[in-house]
Every structure is written in C-alpha cells, then in structure tokens.
Amino acid sequence: MKIAALIIGSIAVVVTAIIIVPITARAAANPDFDTVVSAVEHRYSAHAERVPMMGLVSLCAHFASHGGVKGVKIAEFGNLPAAPDSHELQDLVSTTLGGSWQRFVTDRSANGDLNIIYVQPNGSAMRMLIADYEHGELDLVRVELNGERLARWVDDPQGSARHHDYGTETKGSAD
C-alpha cells in the first residue's frame, strides 16, 4: 500500500509540474503587460484594478474562439490623480514596451483622449496591447491572437462575424 501511495504521489507531482511549469515559464517570458501596468502605477501614483477571474475569462475566450484568442489581460485605472498628457502617456507606454513592439494605431482627440494599439508578431500569433485613455480613466488590454485566424478576419470581417466560424469553416460555405 505504501508503495502504491508513493507512486501515486510521485505521479501527481510530475503531472502538476508538467502543467504549472509551462504556465509559469510563459508568464515569466512575457512580462510586457505587467511592466507597462507597473510603469503607469509608478508614474501616476495610481493603483490598477485587475479584472477578477481574468485567467478564467482568458481560458473561456480561448475555447469559445477555437484557439483564435490565446490570452487576454486587462488592467483599469480609474480617476488617475494626475491626468497624463497624451504624448507623455504614449511615450511612457512605447518606452516601457521596448523596440520589439510597434505602434500600429494612434488616435488622439482634441480633448486629450488617446487610443493606441501596439502589435508584436510572436511566431504564428499576433500580440496586441491597447491603451485607451478617456476622461481620467486608462484601460490597458493585452491580447494574443492566432495569426491565421486574424488574417482570415482581416480578409473577410463580415463573413467571419456572420458565420461565427473563427476560421474553422472553409471559405465560401453556405449560410
């Protein structure tokens, strides 16, 4: 009995390591989002509100999109004590992300609102970091998308939305 319990315990440890080590390594290898959140917190003396159960939401998005969405992270800053200048905020995010990220979209309004999307190719995936600043509130969103499914959506956004296939059906299939 003791040998069976020892074997089962060893198997449990190995299985746990097989599951947890890759998740931990992946999180450690992609600190970009957390680094940006930390930089904003330090610069503006504000605390980010993390969306509760985001890991579960990210997992559900992965399954619901049939692997099209590989991961999602969100941080919200409500009522920043020091309203950032949109150029200053853009520089802070760009500098923190580093040269491997490219600014893809910048939308700056006359009232100081700012929306920026940064992208970073990652093998067969595309990482996106979105910074949305409006009226003293900043939302940071990081999402990793399957590159093939993203390309299909770019080629046919209406068809992708209409069929809800996320790239799983062949093009030209019947409605």
Secondary structure by P-SEA (a helix, b strand, c coil): caaaaaaaaaaaaaaaaaccaaaaaaaaacaaaaaaaaaaaaaccbbbbcccaaaaaaaaaaaaacccccbbbbbbbccccccccaaaaaaaaaaaacccccccbbbbcccbbbbbbbbbbcccbbbbbbbbbcccbbbbbbbbccaaaaaaaaacaaaaaaacccccccccccc
